[in-house]
Amino acid sequence: MANIRTSTRPNNIGTPRVDFQQPNFDNLVFDKGYDVILYEAVRCPCNTGREGAQVDCNNCLGTGWVFVNPLKTKAIITSINKDTKYKYWAAELSGTVAVTVRDSERLSIMDKIVLEDMTSLYGELRDMRTYDDGTRFIFTTYPISEVESVFLFDSTSDPLIHINKELYSVSEDNPYVLKFSSSVLLKNTFNGVVSIKYKHKVQYNVTDLPHDIRYSTYLDSNGREKVLPLPIQAVAVKTENINGDSVLYTGAGIIDNSYL
């Protein structure tokens, strides 16, 4: 192994310096940040790399990702797509935000960020599925907070079929599941697709880490130079924009693999 040489430090005698104060940054995040829950993203080892994730895996539900160790904390979140008049813009930036957290709360690619007090409306098309006992249900991209509307398709010349609230319910075991009553009669023309619009907590997944490492230096009381970690920044995208209208990356696995 080759010897590593050390660069000569420039003479800074008499040069004024200004040091950052870490508590000021941490307090800023907590004073101005949103209440969030951070989930660590872990690749599910059911994915061998040859055939992809196993669809019957109860850890990742075939998504290839497991989300563990939820941590309630604060994060500053700002829209990257706030002003598009004089800036580069593309459809891929829709729902993209910058997330700043304290250095002690490190983020990695695909980590999940859930805003505790913020809800959003989302409409999507889901395939009707059936349990072994005959109960019909759909599996949504986000955990459902409140259902706004549910429609079925009849024909191109007839109105959509609106399903009354009394005929469906959110599963008590899994908020990603909407169950349908047996009283819902499906016509022969039913195409297997359900249109649902519902409220959910705002949720993002980390897609980039432009400031994964951010630090400065300061002089301690003995005049020694120390490393000062600073808040880190990530770029995150709304979950539904990561893989179209797929349920990938929701982290709705049946088995809880958290270890902290």
Buried (B, 14 or more C-beta within 10 A) or exposed (E): EEEEEEEEEEEEEEEEEEEEEBEEBBEBBEEEBBEBBBBBBBEBEBBEEEEEBBEEBEBBBBBBBBBBEBEEBBBBBEEBBEEEEEEEEEEEBEBBBBBBBBBEBBBEEBBBBBBEEBBBEBEBEBEBEEEEEEBBBBBBBBBBEEBEEBBBBBEEEEEEBEBEEEBBBBBEEBBBBBBBEEEBEEEEEBEEEBBBEBBBBBBBBBBBBEBEEBEEEBEEEEEEEEEBBBBBBBBBBBBBBBEEEEBBBBBBBEEEBEEE
